């Protein structure tokens, strides 16, 4: 995520915009030198790749998308990057095969844009320091029994930072509680931020929710430790307690399942 004052912007759309701008510039330069005009094809290729990427993700998690509206709601940021790259490369190959005038300009323009995106993603990964490991903290619980975070090591772990005053937190909470009860091989913990236990208990009681693992972070120390810019924030930890991913914003059941699947795959590879 790119922080601009109070704004938090995901890197991928920014890199895609920069890559597309570079591809347009290279295509314009190629046209000026007498090659075919690849610019009209670039936008269609980008849109096709994004559509295929979303469709690929939805198909992988089709059980979690009950309506067409949910499938089209891309706010959960559910995309399959591998599908996007494959469809984009295939589209370039087909256009070059059918239109001889684009055989120089289109591969050069699309390749330049793709290279910028890939290099940008690699630089972001290298420049992003690893998050701190799961701390050896003991958090109070409304149920009365403190939650020892270190006791959850050895199994993939998802920690959701939330609060009763946060609308997107309230919207995703039932899904998280259901997932915590149904998913196997992973712990899902709801950690309320900076609220008194009676308020949390009253809200959950009114909402008819009974999360298996619930704790309160009275001073927001987890949010501070992982530099959460706002709520909800969901932390995905590998079984050894290392932070694998931080997801900021409201999740869908599909994006949660995708994140948990990555943790389970890593746990299986480590055995």
C-alpha positions as CSV (number, residue, x, y, z in Angstrom):
1,X,0.0,0.0,0.0
2,X,1.1,3.5,-0.8
3,X,0.5,6.0,2.0
4,X,-0.2,9.6,0.9
5,X,-1.1,11.5,4.0
6,X,-4.5,10.1,5.2
7,X,-4.9,8.2,1.9
8,X,-3.9,4.5,1.5
9,X,-3.6,3.4,-2.1
10,X,-2.9,-0.1,-3.4
11,X,0.2,-0.4,-5.5
12,X,-1.2,-2.7,-8.2
13,X,-3.7,-0.3,-9.8
14,X,-1.1,2.5,-9.7
15,X,1.5,0.3,-11.4
16,X,-1.0,-0.8,-14.0
17,X,-1.8,2.8,-14.8
18,X,1.9,3.6,-15.2
19,X,2.4,0.5,-17.3
20,X,-0.5,1.4,-19.6
21,X,0.8,5.0,-19.9
22,X,4.3,3.7,-20.9
23,X,2.7,1.2,-23.4
24,X,0.8,4.1,-25.0
25,X,3.9,6.2,-25.2
26,X,5.9,3.3,-26.9
27,X,3.0,2.7,-29.3
28,X,2.9,6.3,-30.3
29,X,6.7,6.4,-30.8
30,X,6.4,3.2,-33.0
31,X,3.6,4.8,-35.0
32,X,5.7,7.9,-35.6
33,X,8.4,5.7,-37.0
34,X,6.1,4.0,-39.5
35,X,4.9,1.0,-37.6
36,X,1.2,0.1,-37.2
37,X,-0.8,2.0,-34.6
38,X,-1.1,-0.4,-31.6
39,X,-2.8,2.2,-29.3
40,X,-6.4,1.1,-30.0
41,X,-5.6,-2.5,-29.1
42,X,-3.8,-1.7,-25.8
43,X,-6.9,-0.6,-23.9
44,X,-8.9,-3.6,-25.1
45,X,-6.1,-5.9,-24.1
46,X,-6.0,-4.4,-20.6
47,X,-9.7,-4.6,-20.1
48,X,-9.8,-8.2,-21.4
49,X,-7.0,-9.2,-19.0
50,X,-8.7,-7.6,-16.0
51,X,-12.0,-9.2,-16.9
52,X,-10.4,-12.6,-17.3
53,X,-8.5,-12.1,-14.0
54,X,-11.7,-11.4,-12.1
55,X,-13.5,-14.3,-13.8
56,X,-10.7,-16.7,-12.9
57,X,-10.9,-15.7,-9.3
58,X,-14.7,-16.0,-9.1
59,X,-14.5,-19.4,-10.7
60,X,-12.0,-20.6,-8.1
61,X,-14.3,-19.4,-5.3
62,X,-17.7,-19.7,-7.0
63,X,-19.3,-21.1,-3.9
64,X,-18.6,-17.8,-2.2
65,X,-20.3,-15.7,-4.9
66,X,-24.0,-16.2,-4.6
67,X,-25.2,-13.4,-6.9
68,X,-24.1,-11.6,-10.1
69,X,-23.8,-8.4,-8.1
70,X,-21.2,-10.1,-5.7
71,X,-19.3,-11.3,-8.7
72,X,-19.1,-7.8,-10.2
73,X,-18.2,-6.1,-6.9
74,X,-14.5,-5.8,-7.2
75,X,-14.1,-4.0,-4.0
76,X,-12.9,-7.2,-2.4
77,X,-9.9,-7.0,-4.7
78,X,-10.3,-10.6,-5.9
79,X,-8.2,-11.1,-9.0
80,X,-6.1,-13.9,-10.4
81,X,-2.9,-12.3,-11.6
82,X,-1.7,-15.5,-13.4
83,X,-4.9,-15.5,-15.6
84,X,-4.4,-11.9,-16.4
85,X,-0.9,-12.3,-17.7
86,X,-1.8,-15.5,-19.6
87,X,-4.8,-13.9,-21.3
88,X,-2.8,-10.7,-22.1
89,X,0.0,-12.6,-23.7
90,X,-2.4,-14.7,-25.7
91,X,-4.3,-11.6,-26.9
92,X,-1.1,-10.0,-28.1
93,X,-0.1,-13.2,-30.0
94,X,-3.5,-13.4,-31.7
95,X,-3.5,-9.8,-32.7
96,X,0.0,-10.0,-34.1
97,X,-0.9,-13.2,-36.0
98,X,-4.0,-11.6,-37.6
99,X,-2.7,-8.1,-38.2
100,X,0.8,-7.9,-39.8
101,X,1.0,-4.2,-39.3
102,X,1.2,-4.7,-35.5
103,X,4.0,-7.2,-35.5
104,X,6.6,-4.6,-34.4
105,X,4.6,-2.0,-32.4
106,X,2.2,-4.1,-30.3
107,X,4.7,-6.5,-28.8
108,X,7.1,-3.6,-28.0
109,X,4.4,-1.5,-26.4
110,X,2.7,-4.3,-24.4
111,X,6.1,-5.7,-23.4
112,X,7.3,-2.3,-22.1
113,X,4.2,-1.8,-20.1
114,X,4.3,-5.4,-18.7
115,X,8.0,-5.0,-17.8
116,X,7.3,-1.8,-15.9
117,X,4.5,-3.5,-13.9
118,X,6.6,-6.6,-13.1
119,X,9.7,-4.5,-12.1
120,X,7.5,-2.2,-10.0
121,X,6.0,-5.1,-8.2
122,X,9.4,-6.6,-7.5
123,X,10.7,-3.3,-6.2
124,X,7.7,-2.8,-3.9
125,X,8.3,-6.3,-2.5
126,X,12.0,-5.6,-2.0
127,X,11.3,-2.2,-0.4
128,X,8.7,-3.5,2.0
129,X,10.3,-4.7,5.2
130,X,8.9,-7.9,6.7
131,X,6.3,-7.4,9.3
132,X,7.1,-8.2,13.0
133,X,6.4,-11.7,14.1
134,X,3.4,-12.6,16.3
135,X,4.1,-11.1,19.7
136,X,4.1,-13.0,23.0
137,X,1.3,-11.0,24.3
138,X,-1.7,-11.9,26.5
139,X,-4.9,-10.1,25.6
140,X,-8.0,-9.9,27.8
141,X,-11.1,-11.6,26.6
142,X,-14.8,-10.6,27.3
143,X,-15.3,-14.3,28.3
144,X,-12.8,-13.8,31.1
145,X,-10.0,-16.2,30.0
146,X,-7.1,-14.2,28.6
147,X,-5.9,-15.1,25.1
148,X,-2.2,-16.0,24.9
149,X,-1.2,-15.3,21.3
150,X,1.8,-17.6,21.5
151,X,-0.5,-20.5,22.2
152,X,-1.8,-20.2,18.7
153,X,1.6,-20.8,17.1
154,X,2.0,-24.1,15.1
155,X,-1.2,-23.4,13.1
156,X,-1.9,-20.8,10.5
157,X,-3.5,-17.8,12.1
158,X,-5.8,-15.0,11.0
159,X,-6.3,-12.0,13.3
160,X,-9.0,-9.5,12.4
161,X,-8.7,-6.0,14.0
162,X,-12.2,-4.5,14.3
163,X,-14.4,-2.3,16.4
164,X,-18.2,-2.0,17.0
165,X,-18.3,1.6,15.6
166,X,-16.8,0.5,12.3
167,X,-19.5,-0.1,9.5
168,X,-17.3,-2.3,7.3
169,X,-16.2,-4.3,10.4
170,X,-19.8,-5.0,11.3
171,X,-20.6,-6.0,7.7
172,X,-17.8,-8.6,7.5
173,X,-18.1,-9.8,11.1
174,X,-20.8,-12.5,10.5
175,X,-18.8,-14.0,7.6
176,X,-15.7,-14.1,9.8
177,X,-17.5,-15.8,12.7
178,X,-18.9,-18.4,10.3
179,X,-15.5,-19.0,8.8
180,X,-14.0,-19.3,12.3
181,X,-16.5,-22.1,13.0
182,X,-16.2,-23.9,9.7
183,X,-12.7,-23.6,8.5
184,X,-10.3,-26.4,9.5
185,X,-6.5,-26.1,9.9
186,X,-6.5,-22.4,10.8
187,X,-7.3,-20.2,13.8
188,X,-9.4,-17.0,13.2
189,X,-9.3,-14.5,16.0
190,X,-11.4,-11.4,16.3
191,X,-9.5,-8.7,18.3
192,X,-11.5,-5.6,19.1
193,X,-9.6,-2.4,19.3
194,X,-9.8,0.1,22.2
195,X,-13.3,-0.7,23.4
196,X,-14.5,-1.9,26.8
197,X,-15.6,-5.5,27.2
198,X,-19.3,-4.7,28.1
199,X,-19.7,-2.8,24.8
200,X,-18.2,-5.6,22.8
201,X,-20.3,-8.2,24.5
202,X,-23.5,-6.2,24.1
203,X,-22.9,-5.7,20.4
204,X,-22.2,-9.4,19.8
205,X,-25.2,-10.4,21.8
206,X,-27.5,-8.1,19.9
207,X,-26.0,-9.3,16.6
208,X,-26.4,-13.0,17.6
209,X,-22.7,-13.7,17.0
210,X,-20.5,-16.0,19.1
211,X,-17.0,-16.0,17.8
212,X,-14.9,-19.0,19.0
213,X,-11.8,-16.8,19.6
214,X,-12.4,-13.3,20.8
215,X,-10.0,-10.8,22.5
216,X,-9.8,-7.1,23.3
217,X,-6.8,-4.9,22.6
218,X,-7.5,-2.1,25.0
219,X,-4.7,0.2,23.8
220,X,-4.7,-0.7,20.1
221,X,-1.2,-2.2,20.4
222,X,-1.7,-4.7,17.6
223,X,-2.8,-2.0,15.2
224,X,0.2,0.1,16.1
225,X,2.7,-2.8,15.9
226,X,1.6,-3.7,12.3
227,X,1.0,0.0,11.3
228,X,-2.6,-0.6,10.5
229,X,-4.0,2.6,8.8
230,X,-7.6,1.9,9.8
231,X,-10.2,-0.7,10.5
232,X,-10.9,-3.4,9.5
233,X,-7.4,-4.8,9.1
234,X,-6.8,-8.6,8.8
235,X,-3.4,-10.1,9.5
236,X,-2.5,-13.5,8.0
237,X,0.3,-15.4,9.9
238,X,2.1,-18.5,8.9
239,X,2.2,-21.4,11.4
240,X,5.6,-20.2,12.6
241,X,4.2,-16.8,13.6
242,X,5.6,-14.8,10.6
243,X,3.3,-12.2,9.0
244,X,2.5,-13.4,5.5
245,X,0.0,-10.7,4.5
246,X,-1.9,-7.7,5.8
247,X,-5.3,-7.0,4.2
248,X,-6.7,-3.5,4.8
249,X,-10.4,-3.0,4.3
250,X,-13.6,-5.1,4.1
251,X,-13.1,-8.7,2.9
252,X,-15.5,-11.0,1.1
253,X,-15.7,-14.7,2.0
254,X,-13.7,-15.4,-1.2
255,X,-10.8,-13.1,-0.4
256,X,-10.7,-14.6,3.1
257,X,-10.7,-18.1,1.7
258,X,-8.0,-17.1,-0.8
259,X,-5.8,-15.8,2.0
260,X,-6.3,-18.8,4.2
261,X,-5.6,-21.1,1.2
262,X,-2.2,-19.4,0.8
263,X,-1.4,-20.0,4.5
264,X,-2.5,-23.7,4.3
265,X,-0.4,-24.2,1.2
266,X,2.7,-22.7,3.0
267,X,2.0,-24.9,6.0
268,X,1.8,-28.0,3.7
269,X,5.0,-27.1,1.9
270,X,6.8,-26.7,5.3
271,X,6.0,-30.2,6.4
